[in-house]
Amino acid sequence: MSFSQHLWQANAPLYQDTVQLPFNQELAAGTLSRERFCHYVIQDAHYLLAYGRALAVTAAKADGAEGMVQFARAAQEAVLVERSLHDGFMSEFGIAPAQFTATPLTPACHHYTSFLLATAWAEPYPVTLAALLPCFWIYAEVGREIHASSAAGNPYQSWVDTYAGEEFHAAVRAVCATVDRLAAKAADETRAAMHTAYTHAARLEWMFWDSAYRLGDWPV
Ligand SMILES: Cc1ncc(CN)c(N)n1
């Protein structure tokens, strides 16, 4: 089994919990409230900026030209493609740019983006990539599962189609291949740190959706 498959297997129960979250179940059924989806879209638009920056730092850390291009492109996709999906929902649901800018990051979004940025700046390339892998992989798998059960006329279908789409899945396979290549030549200590980073990010994925469903905010 490849290193990335080991990462997936070690976190499989957490993935199952993630798919079963009310946010994702209702997203699939098309019954998720507009309020919850808008809350998510605003937070995710904040998230994507930090994620794009973390990918750009990762590109700068790459051990060769191929990785540099791979993650510089991924940064561009996060900012241009995924953010434009969100921009579409924002204009459809009447979220003005000023409302987006004025909405602060929730604790869940703040925690996740801070973790990714701190990891990208401070940790070695393989560990940084392991922290970023759930952002790709969990979304792709959730997208495919939701796509298989998505209700006809689902108002969130373009979200589902983006993450279930072949282009997104091809990016996941490419990141897994890079992770596997790096893990093959990494010391045991680095591989252990990769597992820890992956699990931490996978937990934060769960928290991000859970927070959106609960309309999470700062307690004080
Ligand atoms: C929180 C989160 N994680 C991952 C993705 C997919 N890039 C996303 N849009 N938002």
The ligand as a Gaussian input file, in Angstrom:
#p B3LYP/6-31G(d) Opt

LIG

0 1
 C      -12.197000      24.133000       4.058000
 C      -11.865000      23.716000       2.666000
 N      -11.056000      22.644000       2.481000
 C      -10.764000      22.264000       1.188000
 C      -11.259000      22.910000       0.096000
 C      -10.954000      22.437000      -1.279000
 N       -9.889000      23.169000      -1.837000
 C      -12.072000      23.997000       0.339000
 N      -12.626000      24.717000      -0.655000
 N      -12.404000      24.405000       1.650000

